[in-house]
Amino acid sequence: MNDREVAEFLLANPEFFSRHAELLAAVRLANPHGKAAVSLQERQMDMLREKNKLLERRLAELVRYGHENDSIAAKFNRWTARVMAERDAHALPRTVTQGLTEVFDVPSAALRLWDVAEPYAQAEFARHVGEEVRIFAASLGAPYCGTNTGFEAAQWLDAAAPMAKTSAAASENGSVEVSPGESTEAFQSVALIALREPARASASSTPGADDAGPTFGLLVMGSPDPRRFHEGMATDFLMQIGTLASAALSRLLMR
């Protein structure tokens, strides 16, 4: 009888060791933690302890992720309240970006809008955006997170993060212009979020359907930490930020 046949027999006869309990203590197995042999029962206990340790580590990770998500959700609610409370349409883009830097501790954030209504056409946040940026924004089905490879949008970010909050008061959109290439060197990782006209509900629309309209802007966040925004990171909250920012900023568009 070979090893496979023995294993199949024991699986087919689980009561075997009930009838021959003395074998549990008699069978000696190699100890993975030393040279001395241990009984089958002792080895089973070791395996259970190892399994419990693994489960405890996984549980600790789940608890940590839960706390992190709770913290992010609380920050998202604070930022949402700021955006909703802003009554000055000209100051709204600044409120969106400055809120991200202060509430989420993002080193820098900026945005650009296009196709805005005439009263906002000369605002800093409505400065000309190249066709390539518009096409790129329209292609984003989800936020981009990763290495800053010289994105034109990264140049919208202020080069010195500590100056962002004091400079924001003098800027109409909460961003500071920098010389070409300066921002690219300062910010190693970026998150790019397309701003789209909100879905318009109708009697025939299906709840939850993706009816977002055309792209009208791009929100960019940057960090000198190359791992702050990395490829593969969860983007659920970034998508929520994009959805709410789009809804708030859509009132600046041409109608």
C-alpha positions as CSV (number, residue, x, y, z in Angstrom):
1,M,0.0,0.0,0.0
2,N,1.5,3.3,-1.0
3,D,1.1,6.8,0.6
4,R,-1.8,7.8,-1.7
5,E,-3.7,4.7,-0.8
6,V,-3.1,5.2,2.9
7,A,-4.3,8.8,2.6
8,E,-7.4,7.8,0.7
9,F,-8.2,5.1,3.3
10,L,-8.0,7.6,6.2
11,L,-10.1,10.1,4.4
12,A,-12.7,7.4,3.7
13,N,-12.6,6.2,7.3
14,P,-12.5,9.2,9.6
15,E,-13.5,7.1,12.5
16,F,-10.2,5.1,12.2
17,F,-8.4,7.1,14.9
18,S,-11.5,7.0,17.1
19,R,-11.2,3.2,17.2
20,H,-7.4,3.3,17.5
21,A,-6.8,6.4,19.7
22,E,-3.6,5.0,21.0
23,L,-2.0,5.5,17.6
24,L,-2.3,9.3,17.9
25,A,0.3,9.3,20.7
26,A,2.4,6.5,19.1
27,V,2.8,8.1,15.7
28,R,5.9,10.3,15.8
29,L,6.5,13.2,13.3
30,A,9.4,15.4,12.5
31,N,9.3,18.6,14.5
32,P,9.6,21.6,12.1
33,H,11.0,23.7,14.9
34,G,13.7,21.3,16.1
35,K,15.2,17.9,15.7
36,A,13.1,16.1,18.3
37,A,10.1,14.1,17.0
38,V,6.6,15.0,18.2
39,S,3.4,13.1,18.4
40,L,0.6,13.5,15.8
41,Q,-1.5,15.3,18.4
42,E,1.3,17.8,19.2
43,R,1.9,18.4,15.5
44,Q,-1.8,19.1,15.0
45,M,-1.7,21.6,17.9
46,D,1.3,23.3,16.3
47,M,-0.6,23.6,13.0
48,L,-3.6,25.0,14.7
49,R,-1.5,27.6,16.5
50,E,0.1,28.7,13.2
51,K,-3.3,28.9,11.6
52,N,-4.6,31.0,14.5
53,K,-1.7,33.3,14.2
54,L,-2.3,33.8,10.5
55,L,-6.0,34.5,11.2
56,E,-5.1,37.0,13.9
57,R,-2.8,38.8,11.5
58,R,-5.5,39.0,8.9
59,L,-8.1,40.2,11.4
60,A,-5.7,42.9,12.6
61,E,-5.2,44.0,8.9
62,L,-9.0,44.2,8.4
63,V,-9.4,46.2,11.6
64,R,-6.6,48.6,10.4
65,Y,-8.2,49.0,7.0
66,G,-11.6,49.6,8.7
67,H,-10.1,52.4,10.8
68,E,-8.4,53.9,7.8
69,N,-11.6,53.9,5.8
70,D,-13.5,55.5,8.7
71,S,-10.9,58.2,8.9
72,I,-11.0,58.9,5.1
73,A,-14.8,58.9,5.2
74,A,-14.8,61.5,8.0
75,K,-12.4,63.7,6.0
76,F,-14.5,63.3,2.9
77,N,-17.6,64.5,4.8
78,R,-15.7,67.5,6.1
79,W,-14.5,68.4,2.6
80,T,-18.0,67.9,1.2
81,A,-19.5,70.2,3.8
82,R,-16.9,72.9,2.8
83,V,-17.7,72.6,-0.9
84,M,-21.5,72.7,-0.3
85,A,-21.3,75.7,2.0
86,E,-19.4,77.8,-0.6
87,R,-21.8,80.4,-2.0
88,D,-19.3,82.4,-4.1
89,A,-19.1,80.8,-7.5
90,H,-15.8,82.5,-8.2
91,A,-14.2,81.1,-5.1
92,L,-15.6,77.6,-5.5
93,P,-12.6,76.1,-7.4
94,R,-10.3,77.4,-4.7
95,T,-12.6,75.9,-2.0
96,V,-12.4,72.5,-3.8
97,T,-8.6,72.5,-4.1
98,Q,-7.7,74.2,-0.8
99,G,-10.1,71.8,1.0
100,L,-8.2,68.8,-0.5
101,T,-4.8,70.1,0.7
102,E,-6.1,71.0,4.2
103,V,-8.5,68.2,5.0
104,F,-6.7,65.3,3.2
105,D,-3.2,66.6,3.8
106,V,-2.5,66.6,0.1
107,P,0.7,68.6,-0.6
108,S,-0.8,70.4,-3.6
109,A,-4.0,70.4,-5.7
110,A,-5.2,72.4,-8.7
111,L,-7.8,72.3,-11.4
112,R,-8.7,73.7,-14.8
113,L,-12.1,74.1,-16.3
114,W,-13.2,74.7,-19.9
115,D,-16.4,75.7,-21.6
116,V,-17.2,77.9,-18.6
117,A,-19.8,80.7,-18.6
118,E,-18.8,84.2,-19.7
119,P,-18.6,85.7,-16.1
120,Y,-15.8,83.2,-15.3
121,A,-14.0,83.1,-18.7
122,Q,-11.1,85.3,-17.4
123,A,-10.6,83.5,-14.1
124,E,-7.3,81.7,-13.4
125,F,-9.1,78.3,-13.2
126,A,-10.4,78.9,-16.8
127,R,-7.0,79.5,-18.4
128,H,-6.5,77.9,-21.8
129,V,-6.0,74.1,-21.7
130,G,-4.4,72.3,-24.6
131,E,-6.4,69.9,-26.7
132,E,-4.2,67.0,-25.6
133,V,-5.1,67.6,-22.0
134,R,-8.8,67.6,-22.9
135,I,-8.5,64.4,-24.9
136,F,-6.6,62.8,-22.0
137,A,-9.2,63.9,-19.4
138,A,-12.0,62.5,-21.6
139,S,-10.2,59.1,-21.8
140,L,-10.1,58.7,-18.0
141,G,-12.6,56.1,-17.1
142,A,-11.2,56.1,-13.6
143,P,-8.7,58.4,-11.7
144,Y,-5.1,58.0,-12.8
145,C,-2.7,57.4,-9.9
146,G,1.0,56.9,-10.4
147,T,4.3,58.4,-11.3
148,N,4.4,62.0,-12.6
149,T,5.8,61.4,-16.1
150,G,5.8,65.1,-17.0
151,F,2.0,65.7,-17.3
152,E,1.1,69.2,-18.5
153,A,-1.5,69.2,-15.7
154,A,1.3,68.8,-13.1
155,Q,2.6,72.3,-14.0
156,W,-0.7,73.7,-12.5
157,L,0.5,72.6,-9.1
158,D,2.4,75.1,-6.9
159,A,6.1,74.2,-6.7
160,A,6.5,74.8,-3.0
161,A,3.8,73.0,-1.0
162,P,4.3,75.0,2.3
163,M,3.4,78.2,0.3
164,A,0.2,76.8,-1.1
165,K,-2.1,77.8,1.8
166,T,-0.8,81.4,2.1
167,S,-0.7,81.9,-1.7
168,A,-4.3,80.5,-2.1
169,A,-5.8,83.7,-0.7
170,A,-4.4,85.7,-3.5
171,S,-5.4,83.2,-6.2
172,E,-8.8,82.8,-7.7
173,N,-8.6,79.0,-8.0
174,G,-6.2,78.1,-5.1
175,S,-3.3,77.2,-7.4
176,V,0.0,79.0,-8.1
177,E,1.6,79.2,-11.4
178,V,5.2,78.0,-11.6
179,S,7.8,78.0,-14.3
180,P,7.8,75.1,-16.8
181,G,9.3,72.0,-15.4
182,E,9.5,73.2,-11.8
183,S,6.4,71.3,-10.7
184,T,7.5,68.2,-12.6
185,E,10.6,68.0,-10.4
186,A,8.8,68.7,-7.2
187,F,5.9,66.2,-7.5
188,Q,6.9,62.6,-8.0
189,S,3.4,61.1,-7.9
190,V,0.1,62.5,-9.0
191,A,-3.6,61.7,-9.1
192,L,-5.6,63.0,-12.1
193,I,-9.4,63.1,-11.9
194,A,-11.6,64.0,-14.8
195,L,-14.5,66.4,-14.1
196,R,-17.7,65.5,-15.9
197,E,-21.1,67.0,-16.1
198,P,-23.4,65.2,-13.7
199,A,-25.9,62.7,-14.8
200,R,-29.4,64.1,-15.4
201,A,-32.1,61.9,-13.9
202,S,-35.1,61.2,-16.0
203,A,-38.2,59.0,-15.7
204,S,-36.7,56.5,-18.1
205,S,-33.2,56.4,-16.5
206,T,-32.1,53.3,-14.7
207,P,-31.0,53.9,-11.1
208,G,-27.2,53.7,-10.9
209,A,-26.8,54.0,-14.6
210,D,-23.6,55.7,-15.8
211,D,-25.1,58.8,-17.5
212,A,-22.3,61.2,-16.8
213,G,-22.0,63.9,-19.5
214,P,-19.0,65.3,-21.3
215,T,-15.7,66.2,-19.6
216,F,-15.3,69.9,-18.6
217,G,-12.3,69.9,-16.4
218,L,-9.4,68.1,-14.8
219,L,-8.5,68.0,-11.1
220,V,-4.8,67.2,-10.2
221,M,-3.2,66.4,-6.9
222,G,0.5,66.0,-6.4
223,S,3.0,64.8,-3.8
224,P,6.8,64.7,-3.6
225,D,6.3,61.2,-2.1
226,P,6.5,58.7,-5.1
227,R,4.2,56.3,-3.1
228,R,1.5,58.7,-2.1
229,F,-0.4,58.1,-5.4
230,H,0.7,54.8,-6.8
231,E,-0.6,52.5,-9.5
232,G,-2.9,49.9,-8.0
233,M,-4.1,52.0,-5.1
234,A,-7.9,52.0,-4.4
235,T,-9.6,54.9,-6.1
236,D,-13.1,54.6,-4.6
237,F,-12.8,57.9,-2.6
238,L,-11.0,59.6,-5.5
239,M,-14.0,58.8,-7.7
240,Q,-16.3,60.2,-5.0
241,I,-14.3,63.3,-4.9
242,G,-14.5,63.7,-8.7
243,T,-18.2,63.1,-8.6
244,L,-18.9,65.7,-6.0
245,A,-16.5,68.3,-7.4
246,S,-18.1,67.8,-10.8
247,A,-21.6,68.4,-9.4
248,A,-20.5,71.5,-7.5
249,L,-18.4,73.0,-10.3
250,S,-20.9,72.3,-13.1
251,R,-22.8,75.5,-12.2
252,L,-19.8,77.5,-13.7
253,L,-20.5,76.0,-17.2
254,M,-22.2,77.6,-20.1
255,R,-25.9,76.7,-20.4
